[in-house]
Amino acid sequence: MSNATKSSIKVKVDDRGVERSLKKFKRLCESFGVIREYRKRQEYKKPSIRNKEKTAAAEKRRKKSQFKYNRGGKI
């Protein structure tokens, strides 16, 4: 990993309190994709299984958008 892609999340705890700083830290982790990456790396999935899940998710999105589109047309 090069230095350009490597970054760290730093949050200073100030007078406002720990709770607010913790919220900020969680938001930053979410925006950097730390949690998503952690969950992705928790277990190894074979590429074939990953592809099947990806196509299933795409099919689900397609059906959902098709349902929303068709729902308004019926009287």
Biopython code that builds the backbone (N, CA, C, O; Angstrom):
import numpy as np
from Bio.PDB.StructureBuilder import StructureBuilder

atoms = [
    (1, "MET", "N", (0.833, -1.170, 0.000)),
    (1, "MET", "CA", (0.000, 0.000, 0.000)),
    (1, "MET", "C", (0.884, 1.242, 0.000)),
    (1, "MET", "O", (1.776, 1.361, 0.840)),
    (2, "SER", "N", (0.654, 2.155, -0.916)),
    (2, "SER", "CA", (1.477, 3.351, -0.996)),
    (2, "SER", "C", (1.012, 4.389, 0.020)),
    (2, "SER", "O", (-0.065, 4.274, 0.605)),
    (3, "ASN", "N", (1.831, 5.382, 0.211)),
    (3, "ASN", "CA", (1.501, 6.426, 1.175)),
    (3, "ASN", "C", (0.319, 7.271, 0.729)),
    (3, "ASN", "O", (-0.380, 7.843, 1.565)),
    (4, "ALA", "N", (0.085, 7.359, -0.581)),
    (4, "ALA", "CA", (-1.018, 8.168, -1.085)),
    (4, "ALA", "C", (-2.372, 7.554, -0.717)),
    (4, "ALA", "O", (-3.318, 8.281, -0.414)),
    (5, "THR", "N", (-2.466, 6.229, -0.743)),
    (5, "THR", "CA", (-3.735, 5.587, -0.430)),
    (5, "THR", "C", (-3.874, 5.305, 1.057)),
    (5, "THR", "O", (-4.975, 5.041, 1.541)),
    (6, "LYS", "N", (-2.779, 5.357, 1.775)),
    (6, "LYS", "CA", (-2.808, 5.057, 3.206)),
    (6, "LYS", "C", (-3.226, 6.307, 3.975)),
    (6, "LYS", "O", (-2.640, 7.374, 3.794)),
    (7, "SER", "N", (-4.223, 6.178, 4.819)),
    (7, "SER", "CA", (-4.658, 7.307, 5.624)),
    (7, "SER", "C", (-5.132, 6.797, 6.974)),
    (7, "SER", "O", (-5.489, 5.630, 7.130)),
    (8, "SER", "N", (-5.126, 7.687, 7.931)),
    (8, "SER", "CA", (-5.591, 7.318, 9.253)),
    (8, "SER", "C", (-6.668, 8.300, 9.688)),
    (8, "SER", "O", (-6.701, 9.452, 9.254)),
    (9, "ILE", "N", (-7.535, 7.823, 10.543)),
    (9, "ILE", "CA", (-8.630, 8.642, 11.036)),
    (9, "ILE", "C", (-8.244, 9.136, 12.422)),
    (9, "ILE", "O", (-7.976, 8.346, 13.327)),
    (10, "LYS", "N", (-8.222, 10.447, 12.572)),
    (10, "LYS", "CA", (-7.871, 11.040, 13.857)),
    (10, "LYS", "C", (-8.980, 11.992, 14.286)),
    (10, "LYS", "O", (-9.452, 12.816, 13.503)),
    (11, "VAL", "N", (-9.383, 11.863, 15.536)),
    (11, "VAL", "CA", (-10.398, 12.741, 16.103)),
    (11, "VAL", "C", (-9.894, 13.234, 17.447)),
    (11, "VAL", "O", (-9.518, 12.442, 18.311)),
    (12, "LYS", "N", (-9.890, 14.543, 17.617)),
    (12, "LYS", "CA", (-9.463, 15.114, 18.891)),
    (12, "LYS", "C", (-10.665, 15.237, 19.816)),
    (12, "LYS", "O", (-11.736, 15.683, 19.406)),
    (13, "VAL", "N", (-10.477, 14.841, 21.057)),
    (13, "VAL", "CA", (-11.520, 14.986, 22.068)),
    (13, "VAL", "C", (-11.323, 16.350, 22.706)),
    (13, "VAL", "O", (-10.272, 16.630, 23.283)),
    (14, "ASP", "N", (-12.340, 17.198, 22.598)),
    (14, "ASP", "CA", (-12.225, 18.545, 23.129)),
    (14, "ASP", "C", (-13.254, 18.784, 24.235)),
    (14, "ASP", "O", (-13.744, 17.835, 24.848)),
    (15, "ASP", "N", (-13.575, 20.031, 24.484)),
    (15, "ASP", "CA", (-14.477, 20.409, 25.581)),
    (15, "ASP", "C", (-15.892, 19.875, 25.399)),
    (15, "ASP", "O", (-16.625, 19.723, 26.376)),
    (16, "ARG", "N", (-16.278, 19.591, 24.173)),
    (16, "ARG", "CA", (-17.650, 19.153, 23.913)),
    (16, "ARG", "C", (-17.949, 17.763, 24.469)),
    (16, "ARG", "O", (-19.108, 17.427, 24.711)),
    (17, "GLY", "N", (-16.926, 16.969, 24.668)),
    (17, "GLY", "CA", (-17.136, 15.684, 25.305)),
    (17, "GLY", "C", (-16.771, 14.502, 24.432)),
    (17, "GLY", "O", (-16.540, 14.620, 23.229)),
    (18, "VAL", "N", (-16.730, 13.369, 25.086)),
    (18, "VAL", "CA", (-16.323, 12.126, 24.440)),
    (18, "VAL", "C", (-17.412, 11.616, 23.498)),
    (18, "VAL", "O", (-17.112, 11.094, 22.425)),
    (19, "GLU", "N", (-18.665, 11.767, 23.895)),
    (19, "GLU", "CA", (-19.779, 11.234, 23.095)),
    (19, "GLU", "C", (-19.802, 11.856, 21.700)),
    (19, "GLU", "O", (-19.976, 11.159, 20.701)),
    (20, "ARG", "N", (-19.626, 13.163, 21.648)),
    (20, "ARG", "CA", (-19.651, 13.857, 20.358)),
    (20, "ARG", "C", (-18.464, 13.435, 19.490)),
    (20, "ARG", "O", (-18.600, 13.255, 18.280)),
    (21, "SER", "N", (-17.305, 13.282, 20.123)),
    (21, "SER", "CA", (-16.116, 12.855, 19.393)),
    (21, "SER", "C", (-16.280, 11.429, 18.883)),
    (21, "SER", "O", (-15.835, 11.107, 17.781)),
    (22, "LEU", "N", (-16.915, 10.579, 19.675)),
    (22, "LEU", "CA", (-17.167, 9.204, 19.265)),
    (22, "LEU", "C", (-18.107, 9.155, 18.063)),
    (22, "LEU", "O", (-17.897, 8.364, 17.143)),
    (23, "LYS", "N", (-19.141, 9.993, 18.066)),
    (23, "LYS", "CA", (-20.052, 10.083, 16.924)),
    (23, "LYS", "C", (-19.304, 10.503, 15.668)),
    (23, "LYS", "O", (-19.516, 9.952, 14.588)),
    (24, "LYS", "N", (-18.424, 11.491, 15.828)),
    (24, "LYS", "CA", (-17.637, 11.974, 14.690)),
    (24, "LYS", "C", (-16.731, 10.869, 14.162)),
    (24, "LYS", "O", (-16.594, 10.700, 12.950)),
    (25, "PHE", "N", (-16.114, 10.119, 15.068)),
    (25, "PHE", "CA", (-15.249, 9.011, 14.679)),
    (25, "PHE", "C", (-16.028, 7.959, 13.895)),
    (25, "PHE", "O", (-15.545, 7.461, 12.878)),
    (26, "LYS", "N", (-17.221, 7.621, 14.358)),
    (26, "LYS", "CA", (-18.048, 6.634, 13.667)),
    (26, "LYS", "C", (-18.429, 7.112, 12.279)),
    (26, "LYS", "O", (-18.405, 6.336, 11.324)),
    (27, "ARG", "N", (-18.784, 8.397, 12.161)),
    (27, "ARG", "CA", (-19.129, 8.961, 10.845)),
    (27, "ARG", "C", (-17.945, 8.893, 9.894)),
    (27, "ARG", "O", (-18.098, 8.542, 8.725)),
    (28, "LEU", "N", (-16.757, 9.232, 10.402)),
    (28, "LEU", "CA", (-15.560, 9.189, 9.568)),
    (28, "LEU", "C", (-15.247, 7.755, 9.130)),
    (28, "LEU", "O", (-14.883, 7.521, 7.978)),
    (29, "CYS", "N", (-15.388, 6.807, 10.042)),
    (29, "CYS", "CA", (-15.155, 5.396, 9.701)),
    (29, "CYS", "C", (-16.117, 4.955, 8.604)),
    (29, "CYS", "O", (-15.728, 4.242, 7.679)),
    (30, "GLU", "N", (-17.365, 5.378, 8.706)),
    (30, "GLU", "CA", (-18.361, 5.012, 7.703)),
    (30, "GLU", "C", (-18.024, 5.643, 6.354)),
    (30, "GLU", "O", (-18.140, 4.992, 5.315)),
    (31, "SER", "N", (-17.610, 6.903, 6.369)),
    (31, "SER", "CA", (-17.320, 7.585, 5.108)),
    (31, "SER", "C", (-16.059, 7.029, 4.446)),
    (31, "SER", "O", (-15.978, 7.006, 3.218)),
    (32, "PHE", "N", (-15.080, 6.584, 5.225)),
    (32, "PHE", "CA", (-13.875, 5.990, 4.667)),
    (32, "PHE", "C", (-14.091, 4.540, 4.246)),
    (32, "PHE", "O", (-13.257, 3.973, 3.540)),
    (33, "GLY", "N", (-15.203, 3.930, 4.669)),
    (33, "GLY", "CA", (-15.497, 2.549, 4.295)),
    (33, "GLY", "C", (-14.770, 1.522, 5.145)),
    (33, "GLY", "O", (-14.573, 0.389, 4.705)),
    (34, "VAL", "N", (-14.372, 1.890, 6.339)),
    (34, "VAL", "CA", (-13.619, 0.991, 7.218)),
    (34, "VAL", "C", (-14.484, -0.198, 7.635)),
    (34, "VAL", "O", (-14.028, -1.341, 7.594)),
    (35, "ILE", "N", (-15.707, 0.063, 8.028)),
    (35, "ILE", "CA", (-16.587, -0.995, 8.527)),
    (35, "ILE", "C", (-16.939, -1.964, 7.404)),
    (35, "ILE", "O", (-16.949, -3.180, 7.595)),
    (36, "ARG", "N", (-17.231, -1.400, 6.218)),
    (36, "ARG", "CA", (-17.576, -2.238, 5.065)),
    (36, "ARG", "C", (-16.410, -3.169, 4.709)),
    (36, "ARG", "O", (-16.604, -4.352, 4.429)),
    (37, "GLU", "N", (-15.208, -2.612, 4.727)),
    (37, "GLU", "CA", (-14.009, -3.399, 4.411)),
    (37, "GLU", "C", (-13.780, -4.478, 5.480)),
    (37, "GLU", "O", (-13.413, -5.608, 5.156)),
    (38, "TYR", "N", (-13.996, -4.128, 6.740)),
    (38, "TYR", "CA", (-13.825, -5.093, 7.834)),
    (38, "TYR", "C", (-14.775, -6.279, 7.663)),
    (38, "TYR", "O", (-14.366, -7.434, 7.777)),
    (39, "ARG", "N", (-16.038, -5.980, 7.391)),
    (39, "ARG", "CA", (-17.017, -7.063, 7.218)),
    (39, "ARG", "C", (-16.700, -7.905, 6.001)),
    (39, "ARG", "O", (-16.911, -9.118, 6.005)),
    (40, "LYS", "N", (-16.191, -7.261, 4.953)),
    (40, "LYS", "CA", (-15.846, -7.986, 3.736)),
    (40, "LYS", "C", (-14.696, -8.965, 3.984)),
    (40, "LYS", "O", (-14.666, -10.055, 3.413)),
    (41, "ARG", "N", (-13.763, -8.573, 4.830)),
    (41, "ARG", "CA", (-12.579, -9.397, 5.090)),
    (41, "ARG", "C", (-12.757, -10.396, 6.235)),
    (41, "ARG", "O", (-11.843, -11.172, 6.512)),
    (42, "GLN", "N", (-13.909, -10.393, 6.902)),
    (42, "GLN", "CA", (-14.113, -11.301, 8.023)),
    (42, "GLN", "C", (-14.013, -12.757, 7.589)),
    (42, "GLN", "O", (-13.449, -13.589, 8.300)),
    (43, "GLU", "N", (-14.557, -13.053, 6.431)),
    (43, "GLU", "CA", (-14.484, -14.428, 5.942)),
    (43, "GLU", "C", (-14.155, -14.417, 4.468)),
    (43, "GLU", "O", (-14.528, -13.493, 3.746)),
    (44, "TYR", "N", (-13.451, -15.453, 4.018)),
    (44, "TYR", "CA", (-13.081, -15.553, 2.612)),
    (44, "TYR", "C", (-14.228, -16.170, 1.832)),
    (44, "TYR", "O", (-14.798, -17.182, 2.238)),
    (45, "LYS", "N", (-14.560, -15.549, 0.709)),
    (45, "LYS", "CA", (-15.560, -16.106, -0.187)),
    (45, "LYS", "C", (-14.895, -16.378, -1.519)),
    (45, "LYS", "O", (-14.127, -15.563, -2.031)),
    (46, "LYS", "N", (-15.202, -17.531, -2.066)),
    (46, "LYS", "CA", (-14.663, -17.873, -3.367)),
    (46, "LYS", "C", (-15.193, -16.887, -4.400)),
    (46, "LYS", "O", (-16.304, -16.375, -4.260)),
    (47, "PRO", "N", (-14.405, -16.620, -5.434)),
    (47, "PRO", "CA", (-14.855, -15.672, -6.451)),
    (47, "PRO", "C", (-16.174, -16.075, -7.112)),
    (47, "PRO", "O", (-16.973, -15.209, -7.468)),
    (48, "SER", "N", (-16.409, -17.372, -7.280)),
    (48, "SER", "CA", (-17.663, -17.809, -7.906)),
    (48, "SER", "C", (-18.857, -17.460, -7.016)),
    (48, "SER", "O", (-19.909, -17.061, -7.516)),
    (49, "ILE", "N", (-18.698, -17.609, -5.702)),
    (49, "ILE", "CA", (-19.777, -17.278, -4.770)),
    (49, "ILE", "C", (-20.000, -15.769, -4.751)),
    (49, "ILE", "O", (-21.140, -15.306, -4.709)),
    (50, "ARG", "N", (-18.892, -14.990, -4.781)),
    (50, "ARG", "CA", (-19.008, -13.541, -4.815)),
    (50, "ARG", "C", (-19.766, -13.081, -6.056)),
    (50, "ARG", "O", (-20.597, -12.175, -5.987)),
    (51, "ASN", "N", (-19.469, -13.718, -7.203)),
    (51, "ASN", "CA", (-20.154, -13.357, -8.448)),
    (51, "ASN", "C", (-21.631, -13.711, -8.381)),
    (51, "ASN", "O", (-22.470, -12.943, -8.852)),
    (52, "LYS", "N", (-21.965, -14.867, -7.802)),
    (52, "LYS", "CA", (-23.373, -15.254, -7.671)),
    (52, "LYS", "C", (-24.128, -14.265, -6.798)),
    (52, "LYS", "O", (-25.251, -13.879, -7.124)),
    (53, "GLU", "N", (-23.515, -13.849, -5.682)),
    (53, "GLU", "CA", (-24.154, -12.876, -4.796)),
    (53, "GLU", "C", (-24.335, -11.538, -5.497)),
    (53, "GLU", "O", (-25.352, -10.867, -5.325)),
    (54, "LYS", "N", (-23.343, -11.160, -6.285)),
    (54, "LYS", "CA", (-23.406, -9.891, -6.994)),
    (54, "LYS", "C", (-24.537, -9.895, -8.028)),
    (54, "LYS", "O", (-25.279, -8.919, -8.141)),
    (55, "THR", "N", (-24.665, -10.988, -8.778)),
    (55, "THR", "CA", (-25.732, -11.062, -9.772)),
    (55, "THR", "C", (-27.103, -11.147, -9.107)),
    (55, "THR", "O", (-28.077, -10.599, -9.625)),
    (56, "ALA", "N", (-27.187, -11.834, -7.960)),
    (56, "ALA", "CA", (-28.453, -11.926, -7.237)),
    (56, "ALA", "C", (-28.870, -10.547, -6.720)),
    (56, "ALA", "O", (-30.049, -10.195, -6.772)),
    (57, "ALA", "N", (-27.915, -9.774, -6.226)),
    (57, "ALA", "CA", (-28.217, -8.430, -5.736)),
    (57, "ALA", "C", (-28.661, -7.530, -6.888)),
    (57, "ALA", "O", (-29.573, -6.718, -6.727)),
    (58, "ALA", "N", (-28.023, -7.670, -8.044)),
    (58, "ALA", "CA", (-28.407, -6.870, -9.211)),
    (58, "ALA", "C", (-29.815, -7.232, -9.661)),
    (58, "ALA", "O", (-30.602, -6.354, -10.014)),
    (59, "GLU", "N", (-30.136, -8.526, -9.648)),
    (59, "GLU", "CA", (-31.477, -8.977, -10.024)),
    (59, "GLU", "C", (-32.522, -8.433, -9.050)),
    (59, "GLU", "O", (-33.610, -8.026, -9.458)),
    (60, "LYS", "N", (-32.186, -8.431, -7.776)),
    (60, "LYS", "CA", (-33.102, -7.912, -6.756)),
    (60, "LYS", "C", (-33.352, -6.419, -6.961)),
    (60, "LYS", "O", (-34.489, -5.954, -6.870)),
    (61, "ARG", "N", (-32.275, -5.666, -7.241)),
    (61, "ARG", "CA", (-32.426, -4.236, -7.515)),
    (61, "ARG", "C", (-33.277, -4.003, -8.756)),
    (61, "ARG", "O", (-34.128, -3.114, -8.774)),
    (62, "ARG", "N", (-33.045, -4.805, -9.793)),
    (62, "ARG", "CA", (-33.797, -4.661, -11.034)),
    (62, "ARG", "C", (-35.279, -4.921, -10.812)),
    (62, "ARG", "O", (-36.126, -4.170, -11.294)),
    (63, "LYS", "N", (-35.592, -5.993, -10.078)),
    (63, "LYS", "CA", (-36.993, -6.315, -9.787)),
    (63, "LYS", "C", (-37.647, -5.219, -8.953)),
    (63, "LYS", "O", (-38.804, -4.869, -9.185)),
    (64, "LYS", "N", (-36.926, -4.684, -7.999)),
    (64, "LYS", "CA", (-37.459, -3.641, -7.133)),
    (64, "LYS", "C", (-37.779, -2.387, -7.942)),
    (64, "LYS", "O", (-38.845, -1.793, -7.780)),
    (65, "SER", "N", (-36.854, -1.987, -8.811)),
    (65, "SER", "CA", (-37.106, -0.788, -9.613)),
    (65, "SER", "C", (-38.227, -1.039, -10.616)),
    (65, "SER", "O", (-39.017, -0.138, -10.898)),
    (66, "GLN", "N", (-38.304, -2.251, -11.157)),
    (66, "GLN", "CA", (-39.376, -2.592, -12.089)),
    (66, "GLN", "C", (-40.724, -2.554, -11.376)),
    (66, "GLN", "O", (-41.712, -2.081, -11.939)),
    (67, "PHE", "N", (-40.769, -3.044, -10.156)),
    (67, "PHE", "CA", (-41.991, -3.034, -9.361)),
    (67, "PHE", "C", (-42.438, -1.600, -9.095)),
    (67, "PHE", "O", (-43.621, -1.284, -9.223)),
    (68, "LYS", "N", (-41.503, -0.737, -8.728)),
    (68, "LYS", "CA", (-41.831, 0.666, -8.467)),
    (68, "LYS", "C", (-42.338, 1.334, -9.737)),
    (68, "LYS", "O", (-43.264, 2.143, -9.687)),
    (69, "TYR", "N", (-41.742, 1.005, -10.864)),
    (69, "TYR", "CA", (-42.128, 1.609, -12.134)),
    (69, "TYR", "C", (-43.529, 1.159, -12.542)),
    (69, "TYR", "O", (-44.333, 1.973, -12.996)),
    (70, "ASN", "N", (-43.821, -0.117, -12.383)),
    (70, "ASN", "CA", (-45.123, -0.677, -12.798)),
    (70, "ASN", "C", (-46.245, -0.359, -11.827)),
    (70, "ASN", "O", (-47.412, -0.353, -12.217)),
    (71, "ARG", "N", (-45.918, -0.097, -10.587)),
    (71, "ARG", "CA", (-46.934, 0.121, -9.567)),
    (71, "ARG", "C", (-47.820, 1.321, -9.884)),
    (71, "ARG", "O", (-49.021, 1.279, -9.619)),
    (72, "GLY", "N", (-47.258, 2.382, -10.441)),
    (72, "GLY", "CA", (-48.018, 3.590, -10.715)),
    (72, "GLY", "C", (-48.910, 3.489, -11.935)),
    (72, "GLY", "O", (-49.802, 4.321, -12.100)),
    (73, "GLY", "N", (-48.706, 2.502, -12.797)),
    (73, "GLY", "CA", (-49.443, 2.431, -14.053)),
    (73, "GLY", "C", (-50.830, 1.815, -13.944)),
    (73, "GLY", "O", (-51.666, 2.045, -14.818)),
    (74, "LYS", "N", (-51.095, 1.059, -12.921)),
    (74, "LYS", "CA", (-52.392, 0.381, -12.793)),
    (74, "LYS", "C", (-53.439, 1.307, -12.188)),
    (74, "LYS", "O", (-53.139, 2.117, -11.311)),
    (75, "ILE", "N", (-54.688, 1.171, -12.677)),
    (75, "ILE", "CA", (-55.776, 2.011, -12.137)),
    (75, "ILE", "C", (-56.815, 1.119, -11.504)),
    (75, "ILE", "O", (-57.818, 1.611, -10.987)),
]
sb = StructureBuilder()
sb.init_structure("model")
sb.init_model(0)
sb.init_chain("A")
sb.init_seg("    ")
for serial, (resi, resn, name, xyz) in enumerate(atoms, 1):
    if name == "N":
        sb.init_residue(resn, " ", resi, " ")
    sb.init_atom(name, np.array(xyz, "f"), 0.0, 1.0, " ", f" {name:<3s}", serial, name[0])
structure = sb.get_structure()
